[in-house]
Amino acid sequence: MDTRTAPIRQRLTDLRLVMHRHGVAALLVPSADPHLSEYLPERWQGRQRFSGFTGSMGTLVVTPDAALVFADSRYWSQAEAELAGTGAALVRIPTAVATHHIDWLASQVAPGATVAADGAVLGLAAAQQLRDALSARGVALRTDLDLLDEAWPDRPGLPAAPVYEHLPPQAAVARPAKLAQLRAAMAERGVSHHLVSTVDDIAWITNLRGSDVEYNPVFLAHLLLDAQGGTLFVGEGKISADLAARLHADGLVLAPYAQARAALAALPAGAVLLLDPRRVTLGLRQAVPAGVKVIEALNPSVPAKSRKTPTEIAFVREAMALDGAAMCRFYAWLETALGHAAISELTIDERLSAERAKQPGFVSLSFSTIAGFNANGAMPHYRALPESHAQISTPEGLVAEGLLLIDSGAQYLGGTTDITRVWPIGTPTAAQKADYTRVLRGTIALSRTRFPAGTLAPHLDAIARAPLWEAGLDYGHGTGHGVGYFLNVHEGPQTIARAIPDPAMAMQPGMITSIEPGLYRPGRWGVRIENLVHNVSVGCPDEFGEYLAFETLTLCPIDTRCIEPALLHEDERQWLNGYHAEVRRRIAPHVNGDALAWLEQRTQAI
């Protein structure tokens, strides 16, 4: 008996029995919780429990005869390995926002049959799309069932970690000012109430943080605002009496987490409620009485928190210098230890995380470290596990050769970091150098781009891909995502990707975004070079309006041993030398000894 896959097969059997009892022909299990979070508390990791696929995004569909996981190219290799033998199969989709699972359900479920999805975790916009597609084929949709509860007897409860306050000086904008800003936006839209369910928006609005969701300093809550005050629906005992008093002084009262639906149901006739259909679940929307007018629009907090203040950016720069110093100490150790110590992908995760944890203001990692050696680096969201990882070095002097990709980041009180670097272990091949240089050229091309303020972020995507397209190469993931301020490492509204442009994706001053083109050779190696950048105004040339440029925030050498000089243009070489001079200047005061020597060596001009 396969001890890894047998439990998953049994879980699927149990789930199908529950489906049969309720007359359900197909069950949709999204990667979501009641707040539509990316990273989920254990209670809502149903897709992982009933399929074995551990990726952060993907959708599970279960029928009496099939179990399918719909995942995009970032996870294909990982999903194939994790799903093998479980009874679940991978369906490859082109992007994370693809709707292939909806098309599959509409085409495969017989007319008159029923599809179930838990409305408590199904996004309102997604539910509308799903219902339209199914009803067109005569298929019913039930959203009042949580079938996972019946098939998951030891299902975890709600997280109980305490909530704490993000304080000055890092919390640069006071809570009353943020609440006033939101109420002004409510008044402009003519609404009396505003429901916020996304946990990063709530954390930003309230200047509160928590640890309910791994890697993101947030807590589970709903927030209902009106013109004078508001109610924060949060787990009892998670907020101390002193903090509750400070919230009350700012017009926010506490209520039990489970009472959010009841509060919506009690809204008076004639109330006008603002909610974001992409950030609220169907279950909450269904609680709103018919006599309440609902306005569906983007949460005003989304663009507000995306535009960091000058004070916040100053703290982010400090965090980047500290983060860079930690990486310098780690990489100096790594190069010295190769051939003298046992080093695996797990060792890299442990040592790099330990270096970051020593830095002032460190709170946690911002996502699980990706340390992928050779073939493992070709899986964009790979994670080394004790039962499956690559060995790089032994104490007896054996060192494997190849490319080591490390994608990592941390949460500091003054900012969130996310960086990817690739390092040669041994001598890189000509093919590896060519791939590396083309990816580097893509990072440089977008990093030095200037563009009009208000440019829709997806329109910038091709700039990073162009150096790869020249050689007939490409990558399946997006080029860049927004990043929070001591908040989620993935933050909207901007995304530099092959996405359908949305007006909310307009690039504005103060936004922080990643630039991370890549290239992956399955079974061989992967290359990705990622920096975080800050939108900076560079003036208004003539009559053409405000222009923006990117300030590169990330501070860490980009390895030059992997560069093929013949492929690097002179202006690109100058950009890289200028970047390395700035990295050396900013990090040198924070390191000494071997780390300083390593920094100086790896930032030499080429």
KOLMAR-909779 format. One line per field, with one value per residue (C-alpha): residue in three letters; residue number from 1; x negated, y negated, z; chain. Coordinates in pm, whole numbers, plus 50000, padded with zeros to 5 digits. Layout:
aa <- (ala ...) $
i <- (NUM ...) $
c1 <- (X ...) $
c2 <- (Y ...) $
c3 <- (Z ...) $
ch <- (A ...) $
This chain:
aa <- (met asp thr arg thr ala pro ile arg gln arg leu thr asp leu arg leu val met his arg his gly val ala ala leu leu val pro ser ala asp pro his leu ser glu tyr leu pro glu arg trp gln gly arg gln arg phe ser gly phe thr gly ser met gly thr leu val val thr pro asp ala ala leu val phe ala asp ser arg tyr trp ser gln ala glu ala glu leu ala gly thr gly ala ala leu val arg ile pro thr ala val ala thr his his ile asp trp leu ala ser gln val ala pro gly ala thr val ala ala asp gly ala val leu gly leu ala ala ala gln gln leu arg asp ala leu ser ala arg gly val ala leu arg thr asp leu asp leu leu asp glu ala trp pro asp arg pro gly leu pro ala ala pro val tyr glu his leu pro pro gln ala ala val ala arg pro ala lys leu ala gln leu arg ala ala met ala glu arg gly val ser his his leu val ser thr val asp asp ile ala trp ile thr asn leu arg gly ser asp val glu tyr asn pro val phe leu ala his leu leu leu asp ala gln gly gly thr leu phe val gly glu gly lys ile ser ala asp leu ala ala arg leu his ala asp gly leu val leu ala pro tyr ala gln ala arg ala ala leu ala ala leu pro ala gly ala val leu leu leu asp pro arg arg val thr leu gly leu arg gln ala val pro ala gly val lys val ile glu ala leu asn pro ser val pro ala lys ser arg lys thr pro thr glu ile ala phe val arg glu ala met ala leu asp gly ala ala met cys arg phe tyr ala trp leu glu thr ala leu gly his ala ala ile ser glu leu thr ile asp glu arg leu ser ala glu arg ala lys gln pro gly phe val ser leu ser phe ser thr ile ala gly phe asn ala asn gly ala met pro his tyr arg ala leu pro glu ser his ala gln ile ser thr pro glu gly leu val ala glu gly leu leu leu ile asp ser gly ala gln tyr leu gly gly thr thr asp ile thr arg val trp pro ile gly thr pro thr ala ala gln lys ala asp tyr thr arg val leu arg gly thr ile ala leu ser arg thr arg phe pro ala gly thr leu ala pro his leu asp ala ile ala arg ala pro leu trp glu ala gly leu asp tyr gly his gly thr gly his gly val gly tyr phe leu asn val his glu gly pro gln thr ile ala arg ala ile pro asp pro ala met ala met gln pro gly met ile thr ser ile glu pro gly leu tyr arg pro gly arg trp gly val arg ile glu asn leu val his asn val ser val gly cys pro asp glu phe gly glu tyr leu ala phe glu thr leu thr leu cys pro ile asp thr arg cys ile glu pro ala leu leu his glu asp glu arg gln trp leu asn gly tyr his ala glu val arg arg arg ile ala pro his val asn gly asp ala leu ala trp leu glu gln arg thr gln ala ile) $
i <- (1 2 3 4 5 6 7 8 9 10 11 12 13 14 15 16 17 18 19 20 21 22 23 24 25 26 27 28 29 30 31 32 33 34 35 36 37 38 39 40 41 42 43 44 45 46 47 48 49 50 51 52 53 54 55 56 57 58 59 60 61 62 63 64 65 66 67 68 69 70 71 72 73 74 75 76 77 78 79 80 81 82 83 84 85 86 87 88 89 90 91 92 93 94 95 96 97 98 99 100 101 102 103 104 105 106 107 108 109 110 111 112 113 114 115 116 117 118 119 120 121 122 123 124 125 126 127 128 129 130 131 132 133 134 135 136 137 138 139 140 141 142 143 144 145 146 147 148 149 150 151 152 153 154 155 156 157 158 159 160 161 162 163 164 165 166 167 168 169 170 171 172 173 174 175 176 177 178 179 180 181 182 183 184 185 186 187 188 189 190 191 192 193 194 195 196 197 198 199 200 201 202 203 204 205 206 207 208 209 210 211 212 213 214 215 216 217 218 219 220 221 222 223 224 225 226 227 228 229 230 231 232 233 234 235 236 237 238 239 240 241 242 243 244 245 246 247 248 249 250 251 252 253 254 255 256 257 258 259 260 261 262 263 264 265 266 267 268 269 270 271 272 273 274 275 276 277 278 279 280 281 282 283 284 285 286 287 288 289 290 291 292 293 294 295 296 297 298 299 300 301 302 303 304 305 306 307 308 309 310 311 312 313 314 315 316 317 318 319 320 321 322 323 324 325 326 327 328 329 330 331 332 333 334 335 336 337 338 339 340 341 342 343 344 345 346 347 348 349 350 351 352 353 354 355 356 357 358 359 360 361 362 363 364 365 366 367 368 369 370 371 372 373 374 375 376 377 378 379 380 381 382 383 384 385 386 387 388 389 390 391 392 393 394 395 396 397 398 399 400 401 402 403 404 405 406 407 408 409 410 411 412 413 414 415 416 417 418 419 420 421 422 423 424 425 426 427 428 429 430 431 432 433 434 435 436 437 438 439 440 441 442 443 444 445 446 447 448 449 450 451 452 453 454 455 456 457 458 459 460 461 462 463 464 465 466 467 468 469 470 471 472 473 474 475 476 477 478 479 480 481 482 483 484 485 486 487 488 489 490 491 492 493 494 495 496 497 498 499 500 501 502 503 504 505 506 507 508 509 510 511 512 513 514 515 516 517 518 519 520 521 522 523 524 525 526 527 528 529 530 531 532 533 534 535 536 537 538 539 540 541 542 543 544 545 546 547 548 549 550 551 552 553 554 555 556 557 558 559 560 561 562 563 564 565 566 567 568 569 570 571 572 573 574 575 576 577 578 579 580 581 582 583 584 585 586 587 588 589 590 591 592 593 594 595 596 597 598 599 600 601 602 603 604 605 606) $
c1 <- (50000 49870 49883 49877 50158 50385 50524 50609 50787 50989 51076 51206 51414 51560 51629 51810 52033 52130 52196 52418 52620 52695 52764 52464 52314 52004 51832 51621 51350 51171 50849 51028 51153 51436 51200 51083 50724 50434 50270 50528 50571 50562 50940 50994 50720 50975 50830 50498 50654 50868 50614 50263 50169 50000 49963 50099 50344 50562 50921 51045 51348 51481 51740 51832 51579 51312 51112 50942 50706 50700 50363 50155 49803 49626 49745 49756 49444 49525 49887 49800 49563 49798 50110 49949 50134 50390 50681 50676 50543 50400 50573 50330 50466 50288 50321 50432 50747 50856 51209 51151 51305 51630 51625 51555 51846 52083 51988 51958 52240 52571 52866 53088 52798 52657 52314 52225 51985 51965 52099 51905 51578 51700 51628 51931 51798 51687 52027 52209 51990 52037 52416 52452 52250 52436 52786 52730 52689 52976 52747 52841 52592 52620 52416 52576 52373 52034 51976 51617 51741 51917 51621 51356 51430 51115 51134 50935 51117 51054 50705 50672 50352 50376 50410 50158 50116 49881 49738 49553 49306 49348 49727 49692 50063 50287 50603 50843 50691 50744 51101 51168 51024 51255 51561 51483 51479 51810 51963 51847 52029 52340 52328 52418 52232 51923 51838 51471 51383 51034 50797 50515 50754 50881 50526 50432 50744 50715 50334 50369 50171 50193 50068 50381 50249 49902 49648 49900 49930 50309 50603 50947 51212 51489 51536 51865 51829 52096 52078 51987 51831 51781 51787 51492 51608 51318 51263 51337 51027 50800 50795 50689 50900 50645 50639 51019 51038 50809 51019 51335 51183 51142 51504 51461 51648 51588 51833 51791 51653 51959 52202 52102 52383 52641 52521 52564 52909 53001 52911 53208 53425 53297 52934 52685 52406 52073 51900 51638 51766 51410 51340 51664 51811 52150 52253 52211 52386 52684 52723 52803 53179 53369 53447 53080 52933 52598 52326 52059 51724 51358 51284 51144 50877 50725 50580 50516 50291 50115 49976 49716 49640 49290 49241 49340 49104 48822 48885 48900 48555 48425 48581 48424 48078 48123 48260 47967 47719 47876 47845 47482 47398 47579 47418 47072 47125 47260 46964 46719 46909 46945 46742 46683 47035 47352 47566 47905 48199 48333 48007 48035 48386 48283 47963 48110 48418 48196 47993 48306 48445 48143 48235 48409 48782 48801 49143 49158 49088 49317 49363 49209 48853 48801 48453 48441 48123 48101 48426 48606 48540 48749 49061 49150 49326 49110 49054 48796 48935 48758 48875 48786 48498 48167 47824 47568 47256 47105 46841 46612 46567 46829 47011 47278 47264 47551 47773 47926 48241 48341 48668 48720 48848 48940 49186 49034 49220 49104 49176 49214 48936 48935 48622 48501 48140 47965 47614 47376 47250 46939 46893 47211 47250 47282 47653 47709 47527 47737 48062 47944 47834 48160 48360 48130 48183 48558 48523 48308 48534 48840 48647 48532 48860 49037 49408 49705 49875 50196 50049 50230 49980 50042 49928 49575 49549 49407 49109 48958 49036 48887 48525 48655 48890 48592 48465 48808 48826 49091 49222 49569 49611 49668 49385 49478 49719 49792 49638 49780 49626 49572 49867 49932 49642 49899 50113 50339 50459 50163 50025 49770 49889 50081 50405 50708 50639 50869 50889 50793 50456 50334 49979 49959 49681 49596 49682 49435 49424 49200 49012 48938 48902 48789 48698 48746 48599 48805 48582 48270 48268 48462 48367 48556 48415 48649 48630 48897 48940 49113 49311 49148 49274 49020 49205 49440 49259 49433 49803 49784 49862 49690 49438 49321 48997 48898 48670 48516 48564 48413 48046 47848 47581 47689 47435 47210 47044 47354 47352 47264 47091 47162 47537 47529 47557 47336 47620 47734 47383 47378 47715 47587 47266 47463 47699 47408 47241 47562 47596 47239 47289 47614 47528 47162 47241 47444 47186 46826 46570 46648 46986 46828 46557 46820 47027 46729 46631 46981 47045 46731 46796 46787) $
c2 <- (50000 49655 49465 49132 49187 49436 49179 48941 49217 49298 48931 48908 49219 49065 48739 48919 49094 48755 48621 48920 48866 48510 48592 48396 48492 48274 48079 47770 47706 47375 47266 47014 46928 46691 46400 46525 46538 46675 46851 47044 47136 47513 47531 47435 47639 47883 47896 48011 48264 48434 48429 48414 48108 47851 47558 47222 47197 47452 47579 47930 48082 48417 48637 49002 49103 48833 48596 48319 48043 47741 47563 47323 47373 47267 47591 47850 48044 48020 48124 48425 48551 48486 48623 48946 49241 49033 49088 48720 48597 48267 48048 47794 47443 47143 46887 46862 46671 46927 47067 47412 47579 47394 47496 47857 47868 47713 47966 48281 48260 48386 48148 48174 48274 48065 47908 47804 47537 47391 47039 46937 46961 46898 46549 46348 46275 46637 46762 46545 46678 47039 47008 46850 47127 47408 47267 47233 47613 47687 47776 47667 47502 47550 47318 47393 47709 47751 48113 48104 48077 48413 48586 48430 48542 48393 48064 47788 47500 47128 46990 46852 46644 46295 45977 45698 45337 45214 44910 44591 44510 44792 44745 44409 44328 44334 44545 44245 44096 44419 44449 44088 44158 44457 44267 43991 44254 44392 44045 43994 44314 44225 44533 44564 44889 45068 45436 45540 45910 45936 45972 45760 45469 45501 45516 45204 45008 45089 45089 45433 45747 46116 46462 46651 46702 46844 46590 46303 46092 46085 46216 46350 46081 45894 45518 45334 44956 44688 44309 44273 44597 44960 45316 45553 45915 46115 46426 46375 46338 46248 45877 45762 45526 45244 45276 45301 44974 44801 44932 44812 44466 44462 44566 44941 45188 45563 45845 46223 46344 46558 46262 46091 46252 46161 45800 45781 45935 45665 45370 45129 45092 44803 44862 44849 45106 45096 45428 45559 45861 45991 45966 46085 46433 46533 46640 46289 46130 46360 46236 45881 45804 45727 45377 45279 45131 45288 45108 45341 45170 45200 45163 44808 44955 45156 44863 44669 44934 44998 44641 44638 44306 44152 44247 44608 44623 44496 44786 45030 44909 44981 45326 45398 45308 45536 45813 45773 45792 46118 46262 46153 46335 46643 46648 46588 46892 47100 47044 47120 47431 47598 47921 47888 47939 48131 47883 47961 47751 47791 47657 47350 47278 47322 47113 46828 46808 46804 46513 46312 46388 46209 45877 45597 45582 45933 46096 46399 46521 46373 46709 47055 47042 47190 47344 47542 47706 47798 47976 47859 47499 47561 47580 47215 47299 47590 47653 47892 48143 48384 48676 48515 48273 48238 48272 48018 48076 48333 48288 48522 48266 48383 48091 48136 47891 47689 47388 47308 47094 46930 46736 46603 46313 46185 45975 45685 45423 45178 45374 45696 45845 46092 46171 46441 46509 46788 46902 47132 47434 47520 47391 47298 47436 47224 47310 47211 46883 46804 46867 46669 46370 46348 46354 46088 45874 45902 45788 45495 45397 45353 45209 44908 44846 44512 44493 44258 44262 44457 44713 45041 45279 45571 45347 45356 45735 45771 45546 45810 46090 45925 46042 46397 46372 46274 46630 46797 46843 46758 46834 46931 46714 46342 46091 45901 45870 45594 45622 45499 45292 45544 45720 45979 46051 46070 45756 45593 45417 45403 45713 45724 46030 46160 46049 45873 45512 45366 44991 45068 45201 44851 44787 44498 44338 44526 44875 45159 45434 45730 45776 46147 46290 46651 46943 47310 47624 47910 48180 47962 47615 47296 46928 46639 46301 46094 45750 45532 45185 44866 44638 44295 43981 43839 43525 43408 43370 43102 43170 43548 43561 43735 44009 44287 44479 44775 44736 45078 45147 45495 45497 45811 45893 46051 46320 46224 46565 46689 46405 46465 46132 46159 46148 45849 45506 45220 45018 45329 45381 45020 45065 45377 45206 44910 45140 45327 45003 44903 45247 45225 44870 44951 45291 45244 45056 45357 45635 45713 45990 46267 46116 45780 45950 46154 45841 45656 45952 46011 45642 45584 45403 45609) $
c3 <- (50000 49906 50235 50051 49803 49982 50230 49945 49753 50065 50117 49761 49821 50138 49957 49674 49927 50072 49722 49647 49967 49860 49495 49370 49033 49062 49339 49278 49540 49477 49646 49864 50210 50318 50242 49900 50026 49824 50119 50319 50685 50726 50768 50404 50240 50102 49754 49898 50136 49871 49586 49734 49526 49752 49509 49621 49329 49154 49138 49217 49047 49175 49005 49064 48800 48800 49016 48823 48935 48705 48741 48533 48397 48718 48879 48599 48697 49067 49017 48802 49071 49363 49192 49072 49223 49414 49178 49081 48746 48621 48366 48227 48188 48035 48317 48677 48574 48313 48344 48198 48505 48436 48069 48171 48416 48164 47898 48112 48368 48231 48199 48506 48731 49015 49071 49427 49547 49898 49865 50177 49981 49626 49500 49392 49044 48999 49118 48867 48587 48700 48736 48392 48225 48402 48365 47990 47984 48219 48510 48863 49102 49479 49697 50035 50102 50265 50167 50287 50646 50622 50457 50684 51041 51197 51007 51184 51347 51310 51384 51737 51712 51868 51665 51723 51618 51347 51523 51430 51299 51044 51046 50880 50833 51140 51150 51174 50860 50667 50790 50689 50344 50299 50419 50171 49897 50027 50018 49659 49561 49760 49981 50348 50422 50293 50346 50336 50357 50211 50503 50363 50306 50663 50802 50606 50705 51074 51111 51267 51188 51276 51186 51082 50729 50679 50545 50533 50855 50848 51051 50964 50991 50813 50839 50795 50782 50792 50779 51148 51267 51187 51317 51303 51305 51449 51660 52026 52242 51951 52039 52386 52596 52558 52179 52169 52361 52111 51823 51995 52033 51655 51599 51551 51770 51788 51719 51692 51359 51282 51310 50985 50785 51049 51050 50675 50702 50956 50732 50718 50411 50205 50296 50009 50039 49855 49800 49561 49361 49320 49692 49851 49857 49725 50075 50215 49918 49965 50323 50208 50225 49908 50034 50039 49723 49638 49443 49310 49266 49357 49729 49769 49998 49711 49514 49836 49991 49661 49661 49936 50103 50090 50455 50383 50087 50308 50547 50254 50143 50493 50489 50151 50280 50582 50362 50123 50410 50529 50181 50155 50477 50352 50007 50153 50375 50085 49857 50138 50255 49914 49923 50297 50433 50358 50166 50019 49907 50261 50407 50187 50310 50675 50657 50452 50676 50984 50849 50780 51126 51282 51120 51314 51246 51100 51152 50922 50572 50307 50130 50140 50009 49664 49645 49321 49195 48826 48725 49039 48938 48627 48848 48924 49252 49364 49733 49874 50124 50360 50149 49816 49762 49583 49745 49628 49839 50079 50350 50152 49876 49628 49468 49202 48912 48777 48838 49177 49173 49501 49527 49879 50084 50427 50622 50814 51017 50751 50434 50242 50027 49737 49536 49297 49205 49016 49110 48926 49121 48927 48572 48381 48030 47718 47699 48061 48005 47701 47891 48192 47986 47795 48119 48266 47958 48013 48375 48269 47978 48198 48493 48292 48108 48131 48065 48112 48452 48421 48179 48235 48391 48149 47862 48007 48001 47649 47730 47962 47718 47409 47466 47503 47209 46992 47039 47018 47397 47657 48006 48128 48437 48471 48472 48785 49078 49325 49671 50002 50279 50560 50403 50132 49900 49618 49613 49355 49164 48924 48757 48476 48290 47993 48149 48012 48112 48374 48450 48811 48690 48602 48718 48966 49175 49494 49373 49436 49176 49101 48774 48729 48379 48362 48138 48222 48069 48219 48363 48323 48484 48543 48539 48699 48803 49021 49175 49334 49186 49293 49059 49070 48897 48653 48557 48283 47951 47744 47692 47736 48109 48400 48331 48564 48597 48813 49113 49181 49552 49584 49687 49611 49351 49024 48946 48654 48610 48425 48172 47808 47726 47354 47422 47660 47498 47613 47764 47953 48087 48207 48383 48561 48669 48800 48990 49147 49252 49431 49593 49723 49854 50034 50183 50276 50601 50720 50666 50750 50721 50473 50381 50293 50090 49906 49838 49694 49476 49337 49260 49057 48730 48412) $
ch <- (A A A A A A A A A A A A A A A A A A A A A A A A A A A A A A A A A A A A A A A A A A A A A A A A A A A A A A A A A A A A A A A A A A A A A A A A A A A A A A A A A A A A A A A A A A A A A A A A A A A A A A A A A A A A A A A A A A A A A A A A A A A A A A A A A A A A A A A A A A A A A A A A A A A A A A A A A A A A A A A A A A A A A A A A A A A A A A A A A A A A A A A A A A A A A A A A A A A A A A A A A A A A A A A A A A A A A A A A A A A A A A A A A A A A A A A A A A A A A A A A A A A A A A A A A A A A A A A A A A A A A A A A A A A A A A A A A A A A A A A A A A A A A A A A A A A A A A A A A A A A A A A A A A A A A A A A A A A A A A A A A A A A A A A A A A A A A A A A A A A A A A A A A A A A A A A A A A A A A A A A A A A A A A A A A A A A A A A A A A A A A A A A A A A A A A A A A A A A A A A A A A A A A A A A A A A A A A A A A A A A A A A A A A A A A A A A A A A A A A A A A A A A A A A A A A A A A A A A A A A A A A A A A A A A A A A A A A A A A A A A A A A A A A A A A A A A A A A A A A A A A A A A A A A A A A A A A A A A A A A A A A A A A A A A A A A A A A A A A A A A A A A A A A A A A A A A A A A A A A A A A A A A A A A A A A A A A A A A A A A A A A A A A A A A A A A A A A A A A A A A A A A A A A) $
